[in-house]
Amino acid sequence: MRKVKLGRTGVEVPVISVGTWSYGGTNTSGPVSVGWSGHDPAQAEGALREAHALGLTHWDTADVYGNGRSEELIGRVLKDLPRQELFLASKVGWDKGGHEQAYHPDVIRAHLERSLKNLGVEQLDLFYLHHCDFGPSDASLDDAVALLRELRDEGKFRFVGLSDWDCAKVVRVADRVNPDVIQPYRNLAADSYVSSGLKAWIDEHEAGVAFFSPIRHGLLLGKYEAPQTFPEGDFRQNVAGFGDAKLLGDLRSKAAQLRERLGGGEEAVLRGLLQPLLSDSPTGCVLLGLRTPEQVRQAAAADAAVDAEQVAFARELYADLEV
């Protein structure tokens, strides 16, 4: 598995790393579906074991993925694996824990302790602020950052992370947080990484970057023959593209063009979608949701870099999409 140094952390991680949002199963936050249906714990545990065997050793989770179920599943697998061979990341910021703001110091500390317990470890490698909403006038920002540094110094985790769906929001607070690693939303159909100024900040500060939703929750793979519906508790309810027959047909066509251009099966589609995101990010990896051992094997086969012409082809192919 090809690796990259995750910026100033100095840690080498696989360029294709494991996202575990789906391991929490279906879930809601108020009226909003925020989880994933079709979760099979046995398959997920098998996926993690296969990932370790193939060198996909950077695993990313969060306190709210299934309200701790994702972390607990990872913890079960970790009991049988050497801790030092895994780079573990979790997050805090969406569950308010009875307070008005999820970045209340009591919430941050309590949820970090819960994450450590769920995972069965004494220390995380990376701990993220899960979003960049710090209240009116960023009222909770400085206290949250100060507490993270205190907790890091206590040995609860090694590196500070910052995440958000909106690259511009990350840029706005990046100097004040000064994260070691940033986790932004990026894929070939939604890419403000450069235009927002986030790439420039990361390059200047030698930060690591881990792109999430690089295949738009599976939508960009072009595997759907007909519009999809998902049950309550599945985040994909919120993604209109899954119900758009014309778009799904267009995505099948684009996937076929990637297979023809890159030569191969589904791993060629993955390479075409993922490698352009890595081509301009020397300190970056992608977080790919991998729910079965077979998906892990396909991901491992897609880690090879593509050349500049193939990068340009893939970017142009998906540039007209709005999903």
SERO-326402 format. One line per 4 residues: number of its first residue (from 0); their letters; for each residue x, y, z of C-alpha. Coordinates in nm, 2 decimals, decimal comma. Example, Ala and Ser with C-alpha at 12.3 -4.5 7.8 and 13.67 -1.06 7.14 Angstrom:
% SERO-326402
0) as) 1,23:-0,45:0,78 | 1,37:-0,11:0,71 .
***
This chain:
% SERO-326402
0) mrkv) 0,00:0,00:0,00 | 0,14:0,34:-0,11 | 0,20:0,57:0,19 | 0,23:0,94:0,24 .
4) klgr) 0,37:1,15:0,52 | 0,07:1,32:0,69 | 0,23:1,66:0,70 | 0,40:1,78:1,01 .
8) tgve) 0,28:1,48:1,21 | 0,56:1,30:1,05 | 0,35:0,98:1,04 | 0,32:0,78:0,73 .
12) vpvi) -0,03:0,67:0,65 | -0,18:0,48:0,35 | -0,30:0,71:0,07 | -0,63:0,53:0,09 .
16) svgt) -0,75:0,51:0,45 | -1,05:0,37:0,62 | -1,36:0,58:0,70 | -1,61:0,42:0,94 .
20) wsyg) -1,91:0,64:0,94 | -2,12:0,36:0,81 | -2,02:0,13:1,10 | -2,26:0,32:1,32 .
24) gtnt) -2,56:0,19:1,13 | -2,88:0,40:1,09 | -2,90:0,70:1,30 | -3,09:1,03:1,33 .
28) sgpv) -3,02:1,38:1,47 | -3,36:1,52:1,54 | -3,55:1,49:1,21 | -3,24:1,44:1,00 .
32) svgw) -3,10:1,11:0,89 | -2,73:1,09:0,97 | -2,64:0,72:0,96 | -2,62:0,44:0,71 .
36) sghd) -2,84:0,14:0,64 | -2,72:-0,20:0,54 | -2,46:-0,22:0,81 | -2,34:-0,57:0,89 .
40) paqa) -2,12:-0,58:1,20 | -1,95:-0,91:1,11 | -1,87:-0,78:0,76 | -1,74:-0,45:0,90 .
44) egal) -1,51:-0,64:1,15 | -1,39:-0,85:0,86 | -1,32:-0,54:0,66 | -1,11:-0,39:0,93 .
48) reah) -0,91:-0,71:0,97 | -0,86:-0,73:0,59 | -0,76:-0,36:0,59 | -0,49:-0,42:0,86 .
52) algl) -0,36:-0,72:0,66 | -0,33:-0,52:0,34 | -0,17:-0,21:0,50 | -0,48:0,02:0,52 .
56) thwd) -0,39:0,11:0,88 | -0,53:0,46:0,92 | -0,88:0,43:1,06 | -1,11:0,73:1,11 .
60) tadv) -1,42:0,74:1,33 | -1,62:0,98:1,54 | -1,82:0,99:1,87 | -2,15:1,04:1,69 .
64) ygng) -2,11:0,76:1,43 | -2,40:0,55:1,57 | -2,36:0,73:1,90 | -2,04:0,53:1,97 .
68) rsee) -2,13:0,21:1,79 | -1,86:0,26:1,52 | -1,59:0,32:1,79 | -1,71:0,01:1,98 .
72) ligr) -1,68:-0,21:1,67 | -1,33:-0,08:1,61 | -1,25:-0,15:1,97 | -1,35:-0,51:1,94 .
76) vlkd) -1,12:-0,56:1,64 | -0,83:-0,37:1,81 | -0,82:-0,63:2,09 | -0,66:-0,87:1,85 .
80) lprq) -0,42:-0,63:1,67 | -0,10:-0,45:1,77 | -0,20:-0,10:1,87 | 0,12:0,05:1,74 .
84) elfl) 0,04:-0,06:1,39 | -0,28:0,15:1,37 | -0,32:0,53:1,33 | -0,65:0,60:1,50 .
88) askv) -0,86:0,92:1,46 | -1,19:1,03:1,62 | -1,38:1,35:1,65 | -1,61:1,56:1,87 .
92) gwdk) -1,85:1,84:1,79 | -2,20:1,73:1,70 | -2,35:1,59:2,02 | -2,42:1,88:2,26 .
96) gghe) -2,43:1,65:2,56 | -2,70:1,86:2,73 | -2,52:2,19:2,67 | -2,61:2,47:2,43 .
100) qayh) -2,30:2,42:2,23 | -2,12:2,09:2,14 | -1,78:2,25:2,20 | -1,85:2,32:2,57 .
104) pdvi) -1,54:2,21:2,76 | -1,73:1,95:2,96 | -1,86:1,79:2,64 | -1,52:1,78:2,47 .
108) rahl) -1,35:1,62:2,77 | -1,63:1,37:2,84 | -1,67:1,26:2,48 | -1,29:1,22:2,44 .
112) ersl) -1,29:0,99:2,75 | -1,59:0,80:2,61 | -1,41:0,76:2,27 | -1,10:0,62:2,44 .
116) knlg) -1,31:0,38:2,64 | -1,51:0,27:2,33 | -1,19:0,20:2,14 | -1,02:0,04:2,43 .
120) veql) -0,71:0,25:2,40 | -0,52:0,50:2,62 | -0,44:0,74:2,35 | -0,57:0,85:2,01 .
124) dlfy) -0,33:0,95:1,73 | -0,56:1,23:1,60 | -0,85:1,41:1,76 | -1,06:1,64:1,54 .
128) lhhc) -1,30:1,93:1,60 | -1,57:1,78:1,38 | -1,70:2,12:1,23 | -1,62:2,49:1,23 .
132) dfgp) -1,94:2,62:1,40 | -1,81:2,78:1,72 | -2,12:2,98:1,81 | -2,20:3,35:1,77 .
136) sdas) -1,87:3,55:1,71 | -1,68:3,22:1,75 | -1,74:3,24:2,12 | -1,64:2,89:2,20 .
140) ldda) -1,34:2,87:1,96 | -1,05:2,98:2,18 | -1,16:2,78:2,48 | -1,21:2,47:2,27 .
144) vall) -0,86:2,50:2,12 | -0,70:2,57:2,46 | -0,87:2,26:2,60 | -0,75:2,04:2,30 .
148) relr) -0,40:2,15:2,36 | -0,43:2,07:2,73 | -0,57:1,73:2,66 | -0,30:1,67:2,40 .
152) degk) -0,04:1,76:2,67 | -0,21:1,51:2,91 | -0,13:1,24:2,65 | -0,50:1,18:2,55 .
156) frfv) -0,40:1,22:2,18 | -0,10:1,31:1,97 | -0,23:1,55:1,71 | -0,50:1,82:1,67 .
160) glsd) -0,74:1,80:1,37 | -1,01:2,02:1,22 | -1,29:1,92:0,99 | -1,59:2,07:0,80 .
164) wdca) -1,80:2,02:0,49 | -1,71:2,37:0,38 | -1,35:2,44:0,29 | -1,40:2,82:0,33 .
168) kvvr) -1,51:2,77:0,69 | -1,19:2,57:0,76 | -0,98:2,85:0,61 | -1,16:3,11:0,82 .
172) vadr) -1,05:2,96:1,16 | -0,74:2,76:1,05 | -0,49:3,02:1,19 | -0,66:3,02:1,53 .
176) vnpd) -0,68:2,64:1,56 | -0,35:2,57:1,38 | -0,44:2,20:1,32 | -0,18:1,94:1,24 .
180) viqp) -0,43:1,77:1,01 | -0,74:1,90:0,82 | -1,03:1,68:0,71 | -1,23:1,86:0,44 .
184) yrnl) -1,50:1,74:0,20 | -1,37:1,69:-0,15 | -1,46:1,49:-0,46 | -1,45:1,54:-0,83 .
188) aads) -1,80:1,67:-0,83 | -1,76:1,91:-0,54 | -1,41:2,06:-0,52 | -1,34:2,40:-0,36 .
192) yvss) -1,02:2,28:-0,21 | -0,80:2,51:-0,42 | -1,04:2,80:-0,49 | -1,12:2,84:-0,11 .
196) glka) -0,76:2,89:-0,03 | -0,74:2,57:0,18 | -0,48:2,40:-0,03 | -0,26:2,71:0,00 .
200) wide) -0,30:2,71:0,38 | -0,21:2,35:0,41 | 0,09:2,38:0,18 | 0,22:2,69:0,37 .
204) heag) 0,17:2,52:0,72 | 0,29:2,17:0,61 | -0,03:2,03:0,75 | -0,17:1,69:0,67 .
208) vaff) -0,50:1,65:0,49 | -0,75:1,37:0,48 | -1,03:1,41:0,22 | -1,37:1,27:0,32 .
212) spir) -1,66:1,16:0,09 | -1,42:1,13:-0,20 | -1,68:0,92:-0,40 | -1,98:1,12:-0,28 .
216) hgll) -2,12:0,84:-0,06 | -2,08:0,59:-0,34 | -2,28:0,80:-0,59 | -1,99:0,87:-0,82 .
220) lgky) -1,91:0,50:-0,87 | -2,18:0,48:-1,14 | -2,32:0,15:-1,01 | -2,69:0,24:-0,97 .
224) eapq) -2,92:0,13:-1,25 | -3,23:0,30:-1,12 | -3,32:0,57:-0,87 | -3,26:0,47:-0,51 .
228) tfpe) -3,46:0,52:-0,19 | -3,31:0,48:0,16 | -3,48:0,41:0,49 | -3,50:0,66:0,78 .
232) gdfr) -3,17:0,70:0,95 | -2,97:0,67:0,62 | -2,78:0,99:0,54 | -2,82:0,92:0,16 .
236) qnva) -3,18:1,03:0,20 | -3,04:1,38:0,19 | -2,85:1,34:-0,14 | -3,09:1,42:-0,42 .
240) gfgd) -2,87:1,27:-0,68 | -2,96:0,91:-0,57 | -3,31:0,98:-0,70 | -3,22:1,14:-1,03 .
244) akll) -3,24:0,88:-1,31 | -3,07:1,11:-1,57 | -2,78:1,18:-1,34 | -2,74:0,81:-1,25 .
248) gdlr) -2,72:0,73:-1,62 | -2,46:1,00:-1,67 | -2,26:0,86:-1,39 | -2,27:0,51:-1,53 .
252) skaa) -2,14:0,65:-1,86 | -1,86:0,83:-1,68 | -1,76:0,52:-1,49 | -1,74:0,32:-1,81 .
256) qlre) -1,51:0,59:-1,96 | -1,28:0,56:-1,66 | -1,27:0,18:-1,69 | -1,18:0,21:-2,06 .
260) rlgg) -0,92:0,48:-2,00 | -0,75:0,33:-1,70 | -0,80:-0,04:-1,79 | -0,96:-0,27:-1,54 .
264) geea) -1,28:-0,32:-1,33 | -1,41:-0,13:-1,04 | -1,07:-0,06:-0,90 | -1,01:0,15:-1,22 .
268) vlrg) -1,31:0,36:-1,14 | -1,18:0,41:-0,79 | -0,84:0,51:-0,92 | -0,99:0,76:-1,15 .
272) llqp) -1,20:0,92:-0,88 | -0,94:0,91:-0,60 | -0,60:0,97:-0,75 | -0,68:1,32:-0,89 .
276) llsd) -0,76:1,43:-0,53 | -0,42:1,31:-0,42 | -0,22:1,44:-0,72 | -0,20:1,80:-0,58 .
280) sptg) -0,18:1,69:-0,22 | 0,17:1,56:-0,12 | 0,07:1,54:0,25 | -0,28:1,39:0,18 .
284) cvll) -0,49:1,08:0,19 | -0,85:1,00:0,12 | -1,09:0,84:0,36 | -1,30:0,57:0,19 .
288) glrt) -1,59:0,40:0,35 | -1,51:0,03:0,34 | -1,78:-0,20:0,47 | -1,68:-0,54:0,35 .
292) peqv) -1,35:-0,73:0,29 | -1,41:-0,72:-0,09 | -1,44:-0,34:-0,08 | -1,11:-0,33:0,11 .
296) rqaa) -0,94:-0,54:-0,16 | -1,08:-0,31:-0,43 | -0,95:-0,01:-0,25 | -0,61:-0,16:-0,20 .
300) aada) -0,59:-0,23:-0,57 | -0,67:0,14:-0,65 | -0,38:0,30:-0,46 | -0,15:0,34:-0,77 .
304) avda) -0,09:0,69:-0,89 | -0,22:0,80:-1,23 | -0,03:1,03:-1,47 | -0,10:1,39:-1,54 .
308) eqva) -0,31:1,32:-1,86 | -0,53:1,08:-1,67 | -0,58:1,33:-1,39 | -0,68:1,59:-1,64 .
312) fare) -0,91:1,35:-1,81 | -1,09:1,25:-1,48 | -1,13:1,61:-1,37 | -1,27:1,72:-1,70 .
316) lyad) -1,50:1,42:-1,71 | -1,67:1,52:-1,38 | -1,64:1,90:-1,40 | -2,00:1,94:-1,53 .
320) lev) -2,16:1,76:-1,24 | -2,36:1,93:-0,96 | -2,45:1,66:-0,71 .
***
